[in-house]
Amino acid sequence: MKKQELIHLHGLLAQVQDHYEGNTGNTVDHDEYTDQGVRPTSIHKSKTDHKAAVFALADGLTDELESDTVEAEPATAD
């Protein structure tokens, strides 16, 4: 994937996070992402930095969505 495409993906994931947090009131745990200091607008950062940020943000989003789904599922009687 080219750096420009990676930056675009990074921006899209950031929008997904904003949309999710705005609509659900839940906060995505993204300490690993924030610690990196790379934002979609940080075009001067390297491709490797953006790749790490994308993975960190995606991990935070999927963890939050998985926990949100588990909480929403009704308990099954065994």
Backbone as JSON, one array per atom type, in Angstrom:
{
  "sequence": "MKKQELIHLHGLLAQVQDHYEGNTGNTVDHDEYTDQGVRPTSIHKSKTDHKAAVFALADGLTDELESDTVEAEPATAD",
  "N": [[0.84, -1.16, 0.0], [0.54, 2.21, -0.79], [1.98, 5.21, 0.63], [0.27, 7.46, 0.55], [-2.23, 6.22, 0.26], [-2.34, 4.84, 2.66], [-2.4, 6.95, 4.49], [-4.88, 7.98, 3.8], [-6.56, 5.83, 4.56], [-6.01, 5.9, 7.28], [-7.19, 8.35, 7.94], [-9.87, 7.71, 7.39], [-10.38, 5.71, 9.31], [-10.11, 7.24, 11.62], [-12.34, 8.88, 11.33], [-14.35, 6.96, 11.55], [-13.99, 6.27, 14.22], [-14.64, 8.75, 15.48], [-17.32, 8.98, 14.67], [-18.46, 6.68, 15.83], [-17.99, 7.15, 18.59], [-19.43, 9.51, 18.88], [-22.07, 8.73, 18.34], [-22.66, 6.64, 20.1], [-21.8, 7.32, 22.59], [-19.87, 5.97, 23.9], [-16.39, 5.56, 24.65], [-13.56, 4.99, 22.75], [-10.86, 3.0, 23.62], [-7.82, 4.13, 23.14], [-5.13, 4.42, 23.84], [-2.65, 3.39, 23.04], [-2.62, 4.24, 20.42], [-2.71, 7.08, 20.7], [-0.33, 7.51, 22.06], [1.56, 7.25, 20.09], [1.54, 9.57, 18.61], [0.87, 10.17, 15.99], [-1.16, 11.43, 13.56], [-3.87, 11.49, 11.13], [-3.41, 13.81, 9.7], [-0.73, 14.18, 9.87], [1.29, 14.35, 7.7], [3.98, 14.46, 7.26], [5.11, 12.44, 8.68], [6.5, 9.11, 8.66], [5.79, 6.36, 6.4], [5.83, 3.96, 7.77], [5.28, 4.83, 10.38], [2.63, 5.72, 10.07], [1.45, 3.32, 9.36], [1.75, 1.8, 11.72], [0.16, 3.38, 13.38], [-2.34, 3.09, 12.17], [-2.82, 0.35, 12.59], [-2.88, 0.33, 15.42], [-5.07, 2.02, 15.94], [-7.11, 0.63, 14.62], [-7.09, -1.75, 16.12], [-7.95, -0.77, 18.62], [-10.52, 0.13, 17.93], [-11.78, -2.27, 17.03], [-11.65, -3.83, 19.36], [-13.31, -2.34, 21.07], [-15.74, -2.45, 19.65], [-16.19, -5.21, 19.68], [-16.5, -5.68, 22.45], [-18.73, -4.11, 22.9], [-20.6, -5.47, 21.37], [-20.71, -7.95, 22.69], [-21.79, -7.18, 25.15], [-24.3, -6.4, 24.3], [-25.52, -8.73, 23.44], [-28.01, -11.1, 24.28], [-28.15, -13.14, 27.21], [-27.67, -16.66, 27.07], [-29.5, -19.53, 27.95], [-28.23, -22.41, 29.34]],
  "CA": [[0.0, 0.0, 0.0], [1.31, 3.44, -0.87], [1.85, 6.09, 1.8], [-0.93, 8.27, 0.39], [-3.38, 5.35, 0.54], [-2.31, 4.56, 4.09], [-2.87, 8.17, 5.16], [-6.33, 8.04, 3.55], [-7.15, 4.82, 5.44], [-5.86, 6.43, 8.62], [-8.24, 9.35, 8.09], [-11.17, 7.04, 7.44], [-10.51, 5.07, 10.63], [-10.33, 8.31, 12.59], [-13.73, 9.28, 11.17], [-15.15, 5.88, 12.13], [-13.89, 6.44, 15.67], [-15.43, 9.92, 15.85], [-18.73, 8.65, 14.45], [-18.86, 5.7, 16.85], [-18.03, 7.81, 19.9], [-20.51, 10.5, 18.86], [-23.4, 8.1, 18.3], [-22.9, 5.69, 21.19], [-21.38, 7.88, 23.88], [-18.74, 5.18, 24.39], [-15.08, 6.05, 24.27], [-12.65, 3.95, 22.28], [-9.57, 3.01, 24.31], [-6.81, 4.26, 22.1], [-3.9, 4.92, 24.45], [-1.52, 3.01, 22.18], [-2.69, 5.11, 19.25], [-2.34, 8.45, 21.06], [1.07, 7.54, 22.45], [2.4, 7.32, 18.89], [1.61, 10.95, 18.14], [0.69, 10.24, 14.53], [-2.55, 11.68, 13.18], [-4.02, 11.45, 9.67], [-2.89, 15.04, 9.12], [0.74, 14.19, 10.04], [1.79, 13.82, 6.43], [5.44, 14.43, 7.29], [5.53, 11.2, 9.35], [6.84, 8.05, 7.7], [4.8, 5.35, 6.06], [5.87, 3.0, 8.87], [4.57, 5.44, 11.49], [1.19, 5.68, 9.77], [1.02, 1.91, 9.4], [1.62, 1.45, 13.13], [-0.99, 4.11, 13.91], [-3.55, 2.45, 11.62], [-3.03, -0.9, 13.32], [-3.26, 0.65, 16.8], [-6.44, 2.55, 15.93], [-8.0, -0.48, 14.24], [-7.19, -2.65, 17.28], [-8.81, -0.12, 19.61], [-11.9, 0.12, 17.43], [-12.35, -3.62, 17.02], [-11.83, -4.24, 20.75], [-14.49, -1.65, 21.58], [-16.92, -2.99, 18.98], [-16.41, -6.56, 20.19], [-17.05, -5.61, 23.81], [-20.07, -3.55, 22.77], [-21.45, -6.55, 20.85], [-20.87, -8.94, 23.76], [-22.7, -6.6, 26.13], [-25.62, -6.29, 23.71], [-26.09, -10.05, 23.21], [-28.72, -11.66, 25.43], [-27.56, -14.36, 27.81], [-28.35, -17.88, 26.65], [-29.66, -20.51, 29.01], [-27.64, -23.71, 29.0]],
  "C": [[0.9, 1.24, 0.0], [1.05, 4.32, 0.35], [0.57, 6.93, 1.72], [-2.19, 7.45, 0.7], [-3.48, 5.04, 2.03], [-2.8, 5.76, 4.89], [-4.39, 8.31, 4.97], [-7.07, 7.04, 4.46], [-7.11, 5.3, 6.88], [-6.95, 7.47, 8.9], [-9.62, 8.74, 8.19], [-11.4, 6.36, 8.79], [-10.75, 6.1, 11.72], [-11.77, 8.81, 12.52], [-14.67, 8.23, 11.74], [-15.16, 6.01, 13.65], [-14.75, 7.61, 16.14], [-16.93, 9.64, 15.74], [-19.24, 7.7, 15.54], [-19.0, 6.37, 18.21], [-19.17, 8.82, 19.97], [-21.89, 9.88, 18.95], [-23.68, 7.2, 19.48], [-22.59, 6.28, 22.55], [-20.25, 7.09, 24.51], [-17.44, 5.79, 23.9], [-14.19, 4.87, 23.88], [-11.33, 4.1, 23.03], [-8.48, 3.02, 23.25], [-5.52, 4.87, 22.65], [-2.68, 4.61, 23.58], [-1.45, 3.91, 20.96], [-2.23, 6.53, 19.6], [-0.87, 8.56, 21.45], [2.01, 7.69, 21.25], [2.53, 8.73, 18.35], [1.49, 11.12, 16.64], [-0.81, 10.38, 14.26], [-2.66, 11.6, 11.66], [-3.45, 12.7, 8.99], [-1.37, 15.15, 9.23], [1.41, 13.62, 8.8], [3.3, 13.76, 6.37], [5.97, 13.16, 7.97], [5.74, 10.11, 8.3], [5.66, 7.11, 7.47], [4.7, 4.32, 7.19], [5.12, 3.53, 10.09], [3.06, 5.4, 11.28], [0.66, 4.25, 9.82], [0.82, 1.46, 10.84], [0.41, 2.13, 13.76], [-2.31, 3.49, 13.43], [-3.85, 1.16, 12.37], [-3.48, -0.64, 14.75], [-4.7, 1.15, 16.87], [-7.44, 1.45, 15.58], [-8.17, -1.46, 15.39], [-8.11, -2.06, 18.34], [-10.27, -0.14, 19.2], [-12.51, -1.27, 17.48], [-12.56, -4.15, 18.45], [-13.1, -3.62, 21.33], [-15.76, -2.21, 20.96], [-17.23, -4.4, 19.45], [-17.02, -6.53, 21.59], [-18.46, -5.05, 23.8], [-21.05, -4.61, 22.29], [-21.72, -7.59, 21.92], [-21.85, -8.44, 24.8], [-24.13, -6.57, 25.61], [-26.29, -7.65, 23.5], [-26.81, -10.54, 24.46], [-28.05, -12.92, 25.92], [-28.37, -15.57, 27.35], [-28.4, -18.85, 27.84], [-29.1, -21.84, 28.54], [-28.3, -24.82, 29.78]]
}
